Amino acid sequence: MNEKIIVLDFGSQTSQLISRRIRELNTYSEIAPYNKFPENDPAIKGVVLSGSPDSANDLQSFQTALFEIRKKYPVLDTGYGDPLFQEHLIDFLTMCGCKKNWTTNSFIESTVDELKTMLGDDKVILALSGGVDSTVTGILLHKVIGKNLNCIFVDHGLLRKNEFESVLKAYEDMGLNVTGINAREQFYSALSGIADPEQKRKIIGKKFIDIFEAEAGKLNDIKWLGQGTIYPDIIESLTAAGTVIKSHHNVGGLPEKMKMKLVEPLRLLFKDEVRRIGQELGLSRNFIARHPFPGPGLGIRILGDITPEKVRVLQEADDIYISLLREWELYDKVWQAAAILLPIRSVGVSGDERTYENTIVLRAVTSIDAMTAEWANLPYEFLSKVSNEIINKVNGVNRVVYDISSKPPATIEWE
């Protein structure tokens, strides 16, 4: 991966899609903010300017040294939503002479070499969230440092129903040295009365680090914290225009100073690229095909403040929804599915009694990399079944609705 195309981001919503399209054409690409062009990088073979209506109309706000860039590199200037972009891009890559075979194997080899150089004989403590990203990170680090890998998996009480035990068992079966910590009361206490989603993420991120650093102190010579951070986490936490779409708990939620150094071997990859690496590493399909699940867990699927009772309601509703998706063979047909608990109560009827209970939103989307998404057109019969099961079996819910918003303008998660 010694050649790359830089996508210079002027605040466009399509910068991520441009970068992905370049990678799909077997050329490595990275996104850089308009005012932070990576100078003196010999690997750069060309630059794509990714603009937006804002950047086109407000040149003073997006100033960069384009003249100097154009003197050094071939430049493709694509407007927002340019319908001819795909054709231009193929011609542009051909002109740059850098259309090469960038494969998952080459990424694994270069990443392992880089990790070996970075880590040496240092020991790593790995933050495991149970998703495919942290699993692939764990296997990569295990491949590099073997028995020196100590994994800590924290149950903060905001996981899916029964997931703590099942994930622990799965990691142990892969030969990783995993320690499970039940820290839910610590998280509940820290999150008490917190309704703002950004505060939730920051509190959860800080609490994770506090717990990991405390556990690292019990082990010998732990110097690194490994995370499954991926590219969309970085991109959405701070756009080129300085806008935060949502701070991810392992990006915007980390404290400025930590005792351990951070290692994130997947931070420049999209989700589908991580899955391809997982396949190369021989991970089971159960891990690779698992829907994305947020690091802060159900905490960002409970709008408003978090209580153990609200978590119980959402865990039970989520379990019914995901189980029925599998039973109806719909799980692999959607990118991500989630149940969300709203801070809304409404009137209902149960038997001959009036009820005034919670509302659950069902969300399911189709996507490639989560940068854009369409709502999934699930069968009415299935949605009816899920609604009836949740209302009949989950104490405290009397209404279920389905979210038919796409991204953009909505996001996949509600917080």
DRENDO-1510 file (C-alpha; in Angstrom, 1 decimal, always signed):
<recs>
REC; n; res; u; v; w
REC; 1; MET; +0.0; +0.0; +0.0 .
REC; 2; ASN; +2.7; +2.5; -1.0 .
REC; 3; GLU; +0.5; +4.4; -3.4 .
REC; 4; LYS; -2.6; +6.4; -2.6 .
REC; 5; ILE; -5.2; +8.9; -3.7 .
REC; 6; ILE; -6.1; +11.7; -1.4 .
REC; 7; VAL; -9.8; +12.8; -1.3 .
REC; 8; LEU; -9.6; +16.4; -0.1 .
REC; 9; ASP; -12.8; +17.0; +1.8 .
REC; 10; PHE; -14.5; +20.4; +1.6 .
REC; 11; GLY; -17.4; +19.4; +3.7 .
REC; 12; SER; -19.2; +17.2; +1.1 .
REC; 13; GLN; -21.5; +14.3; +2.2 .
REC; 14; THR; -20.1; +12.3; -0.7 .
REC; 15; SER; -16.4; +12.3; +0.3 .
REC; 16; GLN; -16.7; +8.9; +2.0 .
REC; 17; LEU; -18.4; +7.4; -1.0 .
REC; 18; ILE; -15.7; +8.8; -3.3 .
REC; 19; SER; -13.0; +7.2; -1.2 .
REC; 20; ARG; -14.9; +3.9; -1.2 .
REC; 21; ARG; -15.3; +4.0; -5.0 .
REC; 22; ILE; -11.6; +4.5; -5.5 .
REC; 23; ARG; -10.8; +1.5; -3.2 .
REC; 24; GLU; -13.3; -0.6; -5.1 .
REC; 25; LEU; -11.2; +0.2; -8.2 .
REC; 26; ASN; -8.2; -1.4; -6.5 .
REC; 27; THR; -6.5; +1.8; -5.5 .
REC; 28; TYR; -5.9; +2.8; -1.9 .
REC; 29; SER; -7.4; +6.2; -0.8 .
REC; 30; GLU; -7.7; +8.3; +2.3 .
REC; 31; ILE; -9.8; +11.3; +3.2 .
REC; 32; ALA; -8.1; +14.5; +4.4 .
REC; 33; PRO; -9.7; +17.7; +5.6 .
REC; 34; TYR; -9.4; +20.6; +3.1 .
REC; 35; ASN; -7.0; +22.4; +5.4 .
REC; 36; LYS; -4.8; +19.5; +6.4 .
REC; 37; PHE; -3.3; +18.2; +3.2 .
REC; 38; PRO; -0.6; +15.6; +4.0 .
REC; 39; GLU; +2.5; +17.4; +2.7 .
REC; 40; ASN; +5.6; +15.6; +1.6 .
REC; 41; ASP; +4.0; +12.2; +1.4 .
REC; 42; PRO; +5.7; +10.3; -1.5 .
REC; 43; ALA; +2.9; +7.8; -1.7 .
REC; 44; ILE; +0.4; +10.4; -3.0 .
REC; 45; LYS; -0.2; +10.0; -6.7 .
REC; 46; GLY; -3.3; +12.2; -7.2 .
REC; 47; VAL; -5.9; +14.3; -5.4 .
REC; 48; VAL; -9.7; +14.4; -5.7 .
REC; 49; LEU; -11.4; +17.6; -4.6 .
REC; 50; SER; -14.7; +16.8; -2.9 .
REC; 51; GLY; -16.9; +19.9; -2.6 .
REC; 52; SER; -20.4; +20.7; -1.5 .
REC; 53; PRO; -22.8; +23.6; -2.1 .
REC; 54; ASP; -21.5; +25.3; +1.1 .
REC; 55; SER; -17.9; +25.1; +0.0 .
REC; 56; ALA; -18.7; +26.3; -3.5 .
REC; 57; ASN; -20.7; +29.3; -2.2 .
REC; 58; ASP; -18.4; +30.2; +0.7 .
REC; 59; LEU; -14.8; +30.1; -0.6 .
REC; 60; GLN; -13.5; +32.2; +2.3 .
REC; 61; SER; -14.4; +29.4; +4.7 .
REC; 62; PHE; -12.6; +26.6; +2.8 .
REC; 63; GLN; -9.3; +28.1; +1.9 .
REC; 64; THR; -6.4; +25.8; +1.0 .
REC; 65; ALA; -3.3; +25.9; -1.1 .
REC; 66; LEU; -4.9; +24.4; -4.2 .
REC; 67; PHE; -2.4; +26.2; -6.5 .
REC; 68; GLU; +0.5; +24.3; -4.9 .
REC; 69; ILE; -1.4; +21.0; -4.9 .
REC; 70; ARG; -2.1; +21.4; -8.6 .
REC; 71; LYS; +1.5; +22.0; -9.4 .
REC; 72; LYS; +2.6; +18.7; -7.7 .
REC; 73; TYR; -0.3; +16.2; -8.4 .
REC; 74; PRO; -3.0; +15.3; -11.0 .
REC; 75; VAL; -6.2; +16.8; -9.6 .
REC; 76; LEU; -9.8; +15.8; -10.2 .
REC; 77; ASP; -12.3; +18.5; -9.2 .
REC; 78; THR; -15.7; +16.9; -8.7 .
REC; 79; GLY; -18.8; +18.9; -7.8 .
REC; 80; TYR; -21.4; +17.8; -5.3 .
REC; 81; GLY; -23.3; +14.9; -6.8 .
REC; 82; ASP; -21.5; +15.1; -10.2 .
REC; 83; PRO; -23.3; +12.5; -12.3 .
REC; 84; LEU; -20.2; +12.0; -14.5 .
REC; 85; PHE; -17.9; +11.4; -11.5 .
REC; 86; GLN; -17.6; +7.6; -12.0 .
REC; 87; GLU; -16.4; +8.0; -15.5 .
REC; 88; HIS; -14.1; +10.8; -14.6 .
REC; 89; LEU; -12.6; +8.8; -11.7 .
REC; 90; ILE; -11.7; +5.8; -13.9 .
REC; 91; ASP; -9.9; +8.2; -16.4 .
REC; 92; PHE; -8.3; +10.0; -13.5 .
REC; 93; LEU; -6.9; +6.8; -12.0 .
REC; 94; THR; -5.6; +5.7; -15.3 .
REC; 95; MET; -3.9; +9.0; -15.8 .
REC; 96; CYS; -2.3; +8.8; -12.4 .
REC; 97; GLY; -0.9; +5.3; -13.2 .
REC; 98; CYS; -1.8; +4.0; -9.8 .
REC; 99; LYS; -4.6; +1.6; -10.5 .
REC; 100; LYS; -3.1; -1.3; -8.6 .
REC; 101; ASN; -4.2; -4.5; -6.9 .
REC; 102; TRP; -4.9; -3.4; -3.3 .
REC; 103; THR; -6.1; -6.6; -1.6 .
REC; 104; THR; -7.1; -7.6; +1.9 .
REC; 105; ASN; -4.1; -9.9; +2.0 .
REC; 106; SER; -1.7; -6.9; +1.3 .
REC; 107; PHE; -3.5; -4.9; +4.0 .
REC; 108; ILE; -3.1; -7.7; +6.5 .
REC; 109; GLU; +0.6; -8.2; +5.7 .
REC; 110; SER; +1.5; -4.5; +5.9 .
REC; 111; THR; -0.6; -4.0; +9.0 .
REC; 112; VAL; +1.0; -7.0; +10.8 .
REC; 113; ASP; +4.5; -5.7; +9.9 .
REC; 114; GLU; +3.5; -2.2; +11.1 .
REC; 115; LEU; +2.1; -3.6; +14.4 .
REC; 116; LYS; +5.2; -5.7; +15.0 .
REC; 117; THR; +7.4; -2.6; +14.6 .
REC; 118; MET; +5.2; -0.5; +16.7 .
REC; 119; LEU; +4.6; -2.9; +19.6 .
REC; 120; GLY; +7.8; -4.8; +19.8 .
REC; 121; ASP; +7.5; -7.0; +22.8 .
REC; 122; ASP; +5.0; -4.8; +24.7 .
REC; 123; LYS; +1.9; -6.3; +26.0 .
REC; 124; VAL; -1.6; -5.3; +24.9 .
REC; 125; ILE; -4.9; -5.0; +26.7 .
REC; 126; LEU; -7.7; -5.2; +24.2 .
REC; 127; ALA; -11.1; -3.6; +24.6 .
REC; 128; LEU; -13.6; -6.1; +23.3 .
REC; 129; SER; -17.1; -4.9; +22.4 .
REC; 130; GLY; -18.2; -8.2; +20.8 .
REC; 131; GLY; -18.5; -6.8; +17.3 .
REC; 132; VAL; -16.7; -7.8; +14.1 .
REC; 133; ASP; -14.3; -4.8; +14.3 .
REC; 134; SER; -13.0; -5.7; +17.8 .
REC; 135; THR; -12.9; -9.4; +16.9 .
REC; 136; VAL; -10.7; -8.8; +13.8 .
REC; 137; THR; -8.5; -6.4; +15.9 .
REC; 138; GLY; -8.1; -9.1; +18.5 .
REC; 139; ILE; -7.1; -11.7; +15.9 .
REC; 140; LEU; -4.6; -9.4; +14.2 .
REC; 141; LEU; -3.0; -8.5; +17.5 .
REC; 142; HIS; -3.0; -12.1; +18.6 .
REC; 143; LYS; -1.2; -12.9; +15.3 .
REC; 144; VAL; +1.4; -10.3; +16.2 .
REC; 145; ILE; +2.0; -10.8; +19.9 .
REC; 146; GLY; +0.5; -14.2; +20.6 .
REC; 147; LYS; +0.4; -15.1; +24.2 .
REC; 148; ASN; +1.1; -11.5; +25.4 .
REC; 149; LEU; -2.5; -10.5; +24.4 .
REC; 150; ASN; -4.8; -10.0; +27.4 .
REC; 151; CYS; -8.4; -9.3; +26.5 .
REC; 152; ILE; -10.8; -7.6; +28.8 .
REC; 153; PHE; -14.5; -7.7; +27.9 .
REC; 154; VAL; -16.6; -5.2; +30.0 .
REC; 155; ASP; -20.3; -5.8; +30.6 .
REC; 156; HIS; -21.7; -2.3; +31.2 .
REC; 157; GLY; -25.3; -3.6; +31.4 .
REC; 158; LEU; -26.2; -2.1; +28.1 .
REC; 159; LEU; -25.5; -5.2; +25.9 .
REC; 160; ARG; -28.0; -7.3; +24.2 .
REC; 161; LYS; -29.7; -10.0; +26.3 .
REC; 162; ASN; -27.4; -12.8; +27.3 .
REC; 163; GLU; -24.6; -11.4; +25.0 .
REC; 164; PHE; -21.9; -11.1; +27.7 .
REC; 165; GLU; -21.6; -14.8; +28.3 .
REC; 166; SER; -21.9; -15.9; +24.7 .
REC; 167; VAL; -19.2; -13.4; +23.5 .
REC; 168; LEU; -16.8; -14.4; +26.3 .
REC; 169; LYS; -17.2; -18.1; +25.3 .
REC; 170; ALA; -16.6; -17.3; +21.7 .
REC; 171; TYR; -13.4; -15.5; +22.4 .
REC; 172; GLU; -12.2; -18.2; +24.7 .
REC; 173; ASP; -12.8; -20.8; +21.9 .
REC; 174; MET; -10.5; -18.8; +19.7 .
REC; 175; GLY; -7.7; -19.1; +22.2 .
REC; 176; LEU; -7.7; -15.5; +23.4 .
REC; 177; ASN; -7.0; -14.9; +27.1 .
REC; 178; VAL; -10.2; -13.1; +28.0 .
REC; 179; THR; -11.3; -11.6; +31.3 .
REC; 180; GLY; -14.9; -10.7; +31.8 .
REC; 181; ILE; -15.8; -7.8; +34.1 .
REC; 182; ASN; -19.3; -7.1; +35.2 .
REC; 183; ALA; -19.3; -3.3; +35.7 .
REC; 184; ARG; -22.9; -2.5; +35.1 .
REC; 185; GLU; -23.5; -0.7; +38.4 .
REC; 186; GLN; -20.5; +1.6; +37.8 .
REC; 187; PHE; -22.0; +2.5; +34.4 .
REC; 188; TYR; -25.6; +3.0; +35.7 .
REC; 189; SER; -24.2; +5.2; +38.4 .
REC; 190; ALA; -22.2; +7.3; +36.0 .
REC; 191; LEU; -25.1; +7.6; +33.6 .
REC; 192; SER; -27.7; +8.4; +36.1 .
REC; 193; GLY; -29.9; +11.4; +34.9 .
REC; 194; ILE; -27.9; +11.8; +31.7 .
REC; 195; ALA; -30.1; +12.4; +28.7 .
REC; 196; ASP; -27.8; +14.1; +26.2 .
REC; 197; PRO; -26.4; +11.6; +23.6 .
REC; 198; GLU; -23.0; +13.2; +23.3 .
REC; 199; GLN; -22.6; +13.1; +27.1 .
REC; 200; LYS; -23.6; +9.5; +27.2 .
REC; 201; ARG; -20.9; +8.6; +24.7 .
REC; 202; LYS; -18.2; +10.6; +26.5 .
REC; 203; ILE; -19.2; +9.1; +29.9 .
REC; 204; ILE; -19.2; +5.5; +28.6 .
REC; 205; GLY; -15.8; +6.1; +26.8 .
REC; 206; LYS; -14.2; +7.5; +29.9 .
REC; 207; LYS; -15.7; +4.7; +32.1 .
REC; 208; PHE; -14.3; +2.1; +29.7 .
REC; 209; ILE; -10.8; +3.6; +30.0 .
REC; 210; ASP; -11.0; +3.9; +33.8 .
REC; 211; ILE; -11.9; +0.2; +34.1 .
REC; 212; PHE; -9.3; -0.9; +31.6 .
REC; 213; GLU; -6.5; +1.1; +33.2 .
REC; 214; ALA; -7.5; -0.3; +36.6 .
REC; 215; GLU; -7.4; -3.9; +35.3 .
REC; 216; ALA; -4.1; -3.2; +33.4 .
REC; 217; GLY; -2.6; -2.2; +36.8 .
REC; 218; LYS; -3.4; -5.7; +38.0 .
REC; 219; LEU; -1.5; -7.3; +35.1 .
REC; 220; ASN; +2.2; -7.1; +34.4 .
REC; 221; ASP; +3.6; -4.4; +32.1 .
REC; 222; ILE; +0.5; -3.6; +30.0 .
REC; 223; LYS; +1.3; -0.6; +27.8 .
REC; 224; TRP; -1.2; -0.6; +24.9 .
REC; 225; LEU; -5.0; -0.4; +24.5 .
REC; 226; GLY; -6.3; -2.0; +21.4 .
REC; 227; GLN; -9.6; -0.9; +19.8 .
REC; 228; GLY; -11.7; -1.8; +16.8 .
REC; 229; THR; -12.1; +1.8; +15.6 .
REC; 230; ILE; -13.0; +1.9; +11.9 .
REC; 231; TYR; -13.0; +4.7; +9.3 .
REC; 232; PRO; -16.6; +5.8; +9.6 .
REC; 233; ASP; -16.1; +6.3; +13.4 .
REC; 234; ILE; -13.3; +8.8; +12.6 .
REC; 235; ILE; -15.1; +10.5; +9.8 .
REC; 236; GLU; -18.4; +11.0; +11.6 .
REC; 237; SER; -16.8; +12.2; +14.8 .
REC; 238; LEU; -15.3; +15.3; +13.0 .
REC; 239; THR; -16.0; +16.3; +9.4 .
REC; 240; ALA; -13.7; +18.5; +7.3 .
REC; 241; ALA; -16.0; +21.5; +8.0 .
REC; 242; GLY; -15.6; +20.9; +11.7 .
REC; 243; THR; -19.0; +19.4; +12.2 .
REC; 244; VAL; -19.6; +16.6; +14.6 .
REC; 245; ILE; -22.3; +14.2; +13.3 .
REC; 246; LYS; -22.0; +12.0; +16.4 .
REC; 247; SER; -18.9; +11.4; +18.6 .
REC; 248; HIS; -18.2; +7.7; +18.9 .
REC; 249; HIS; -17.4; +6.6; +22.4 .
REC; 250; ASN; -14.0; +5.3; +21.3 .
REC; 251; VAL; -13.2; +8.5; +19.4 .
REC; 252; GLY; -14.8; +11.6; +20.9 .
REC; 253; GLY; -15.4; +9.8; +24.2 .
REC; 254; LEU; -11.8; +9.0; +25.1 .
REC; 255; PRO; -10.1; +11.2; +27.7 .
REC; 256; GLU; -7.2; +13.4; +26.5 .
REC; 257; LYS; -4.7; +11.8; +28.7 .
REC; 258; MET; -4.4; +8.0; +29.3 .
REC; 259; LYS; -1.8; +5.8; +30.9 .
REC; 260; MET; -1.9; +3.4; +28.0 .
REC; 261; LYS; -1.0; +4.1; +24.3 .
REC; 262; LEU; -3.7; +3.5; +21.7 .
REC; 263; VAL; -3.4; +1.0; +18.8 .
REC; 264; GLU; -6.2; +0.9; +16.2 .
REC; 265; PRO; -5.2; -1.4; +13.3 .
REC; 266; LEU; -8.5; -1.0; +11.4 .
REC; 267; ARG; -9.0; +2.8; +11.7 .
REC; 268; LEU; -8.7; +3.4; +8.0 .
REC; 269; LEU; -11.1; +0.7; +6.9 .
REC; 270; PHE; -14.8; +0.6; +6.2 .
REC; 271; LYS; -17.0; -2.1; +7.7 .
REC; 272; ASP; -17.2; -4.3; +4.6 .
REC; 273; GLU; -13.4; -4.2; +4.3 .
REC; 274; VAL; -13.1; -5.3; +7.9 .
REC; 275; ARG; -15.4; -8.2; +7.1 .
REC; 276; ARG; -13.2; -9.2; +4.1 .
REC; 277; ILE; -10.2; -9.3; +6.5 .
REC; 278; GLY; -12.2; -11.4; +8.9 .
REC; 279; GLN; -12.8; -13.9; +6.1 .
REC; 280; GLU; -9.1; -14.0; +5.3 .
REC; 281; LEU; -8.4; -14.6; +9.0 .
REC; 282; GLY; -10.8; -17.5; +9.1 .
REC; 283; LEU; -13.3; -16.0; +11.5 .
REC; 284; SER; -16.7; -17.8; +11.7 .
REC; 285; ARG; -19.6; -16.4; +9.7 .
REC; 286; ASN; -21.4; -15.8; +13.0 .
REC; 287; PHE; -18.9; -13.0; +13.8 .
REC; 288; ILE; -18.4; -11.7; +10.3 .
REC; 289; ALA; -22.1; -11.4; +9.4 .
REC; 290; ARG; -23.1; -9.9; +12.8 .
REC; 291; HIS; -24.9; -6.6; +12.5 .
REC; 292; PRO; -23.0; -3.5; +13.6 .
REC; 293; PHE; -23.7; -2.8; +17.3 .
REC; 294; PRO; -22.7; +0.5; +18.9 .
REC; 295; GLY; -19.9; +0.4; +21.5 .
REC; 296; PRO; -22.0; +2.4; +24.0 .
REC; 297; GLY; -24.6; -0.4; +23.6 .
REC; 298; LEU; -28.2; +0.1; +24.2 .
REC; 299; GLY; -27.4; +3.3; +26.0 .
REC; 300; ILE; -27.8; +5.2; +22.7 .
REC; 301; ARG; -30.9; +3.3; +21.8 .
REC; 302; ILE; -32.7; +4.6; +24.9 .
REC; 303; LEU; -33.6; +8.2; +24.3 .
REC; 304; GLY; -33.5; +10.3; +27.4 .
REC; 305; ASP; -32.0; +9.1; +30.7 .
REC; 306; ILE; -31.0; +5.5; +31.4 .
REC; 307; THR; -32.4; +3.3; +34.1 .
REC; 308; PRO; -32.1; -0.5; +34.8 .
REC; 309; GLU; -35.8; -0.8; +34.1 .
REC; 310; LYS; -35.5; +0.9; +30.7 .
REC; 311; VAL; -32.6; -1.3; +29.8 .
REC; 312; ARG; -34.6; -4.4; +30.7 .
REC; 313; VAL; -37.5; -3.3; +28.5 .
REC; 314; LEU; -35.3; -2.6; +25.5 .
REC; 315; GLN; -33.2; -5.8; +26.0 .
REC; 316; GLU; -36.4; -7.9; +25.9 .
REC; 317; ALA; -37.8; -6.0; +22.8 .
REC; 318; ASP; -34.5; -6.2; +21.0 .
REC; 319; ASP; -34.2; -9.9; +21.7 .
REC; 320; ILE; -37.6; -10.6; +20.2 .
REC; 321; TYR; -36.9; -8.5; +17.1 .
REC; 322; ILE; -33.5; -10.0; +16.3 .
REC; 323; SER; -34.6; -13.5; +17.1 .
REC; 324; LEU; -37.5; -13.2; +14.7 .
REC; 325; LEU; -35.3; -11.7; +12.0 .
REC; 326; ARG; -33.2; -14.8; +12.1 .
REC; 327; GLU; -36.3; -17.1; +12.3 .
REC; 328; TRP; -37.8; -15.5; +9.2 .
REC; 329; GLU; -34.4; -15.6; +7.4 .
REC; 330; LEU; -34.3; -11.8; +7.1 .
REC; 331; TYR; -31.3; -11.1; +9.3 .
REC; 332; ASP; -28.7; -11.4; +6.5 .
REC; 333; LYS; -30.9; -9.4; +4.2 .
REC; 334; VAL; -30.5; -6.2; +6.2 .
REC; 335; TRP; -27.3; -4.3; +7.1 .
REC; 336; GLN; -28.4; -3.4; +10.6 .
REC; 337; ALA; -31.5; -3.8; +12.7 .
REC; 338; ALA; -32.3; -2.1; +16.1 .
REC; 339; ALA; -35.0; -1.6; +18.6 .
REC; 340; ILE; -35.2; +1.9; +20.1 .
REC; 341; LEU; -37.0; +2.9; +23.3 .
REC; 342; LEU; -38.6; +6.4; +23.0 .
REC; 343; PRO; -39.2; +8.7; +26.0 .
REC; 344; ILE; -42.9; +8.7; +25.1 .
REC; 345; ARG; -45.8; +7.0; +26.7 .
REC; 346; SER; -49.2; +6.6; +25.1 .
REC; 347; VAL; -52.7; +5.3; +26.0 .
REC; 348; GLY; -53.5; +1.7; +25.2 .
REC; 349; VAL; -55.9; -1.1; +26.2 .
REC; 350; SER; -54.9; -4.4; +27.8 .
REC; 351; GLY; -57.9; -6.7; +28.5 .
REC; 352; ASP; -60.5; -4.3; +29.9 .
REC; 353; GLU; -57.8; -2.0; +31.4 .
REC; 354; ARG; -56.4; +1.3; +30.3 .
REC; 355; THR; -52.6; +1.3; +29.9 .
REC; 356; TYR; -50.2; +4.2; +29.7 .
REC; 357; GLU; -46.9; +2.6; +28.5 .
REC; 358; ASN; -43.8; +2.8; +26.4 .
REC; 359; THR; -43.2; +3.0; +22.7 .
REC; 360; ILE; -40.7; +0.9; +20.8 .
REC; 361; VAL; -39.4; +1.9; +17.4 .
REC; 362; LEU; -38.1; -0.8; +15.0 .
REC; 363; ARG; -35.3; +0.2; +12.7 .
REC; 364; ALA; -33.8; -1.8; +9.8 .
REC; 365; VAL; -31.7; -0.6; +7.0 .
REC; 366; THR; -29.8; -1.8; +3.9 .
REC; 367; SER; -26.3; -0.4; +3.2 .
REC; 368; ILE; -22.8; -1.3; +2.1 .
REC; 369; ASP; -20.7; +0.6; +4.6 .
REC; 370; ALA; -23.2; +2.6; +6.7 .
REC; 371; MET; -22.2; +6.0; +5.2 .
REC; 372; THR; -25.5; +6.0; +3.4 .
REC; 373; ALA; -28.5; +3.7; +4.1 .
REC; 374; GLU; -32.0; +2.9; +2.9 .
REC; 375; TRP; -34.8; +1.7; +5.2 .
REC; 376; ALA; -35.4; -2.0; +4.7 .
REC; 377; ASN; -38.8; -2.9; +3.1 .
REC; 378; LEU; -39.6; -5.8; +5.6 .
REC; 379; PRO; -42.8; -7.8; +5.0 .
REC; 380; TYR; -45.9; -6.5; +6.7 .
REC; 381; GLU; -46.6; -10.0; +8.1 .
REC; 382; PHE; -43.2; -10.0; +9.8 .
REC; 383; LEU; -43.6; -6.5; +11.3 .
REC; 384; SER; -47.1; -7.5; +12.5 .
REC; 385; LYS; -45.6; -10.6; +14.2 .
REC; 386; VAL; -42.8; -8.6; +15.9 .
REC; 387; SER; -45.2; -6.0; +17.1 .
REC; 388; ASN; -47.6; -8.5; +18.6 .
REC; 389; GLU; -44.8; -10.5; +20.2 .
REC; 390; ILE; -43.2; -7.4; +21.8 .
REC; 391; ILE; -46.5; -5.9; +23.1 .
REC; 392; ASN; -47.7; -9.3; +24.4 .
REC; 393; LYS; -44.4; -10.3; +26.1 .
REC; 394; VAL; -42.6; -7.2; +27.1 .
REC; 395; ASN; -44.0; -5.7; +30.3 .
REC; 396; GLY; -44.3; -1.9; +29.9 .
REC; 397; VAL; -44.8; -1.6; +26.1 .
REC; 398; ASN; -48.1; -1.0; +24.4 .
REC; 399; ARG; -47.1; +0.5; +21.0 .
REC; 400; VAL; -44.6; -0.5; +18.3 .
REC; 401; VAL; -43.8; +1.7; +15.2 .
REC; 402; TYR; -41.4; +1.2; +12.2 .
REC; 403; ASP; -38.9; +3.8; +11.1 .
REC; 404; ILE; -38.9; +4.5; +7.3 .
REC; 405; SER; -36.2; +7.2; +7.2 .
REC; 406; SER; -33.1; +6.9; +5.0 .
REC; 407; LYS; -29.5; +8.1; +5.7 .
REC; 408; PRO; -29.1; +11.0; +4.9 .
REC; 409; PRO; -31.0; +12.9; +6.2 .
REC; 410; ALA; -31.5; +10.6; +9.2 .
REC; 411; THR; -28.7; +8.5; +10.7 .
REC; 412; ILE; -29.0; +4.8; +11.3 .
REC; 413; GLU; -28.8; +5.0; +15.1 .
REC; 414; TRP; -31.2; +7.5; +16.8 .
REC; 415; GLU; -28.4; +9.0; +19.0 .
</recs>
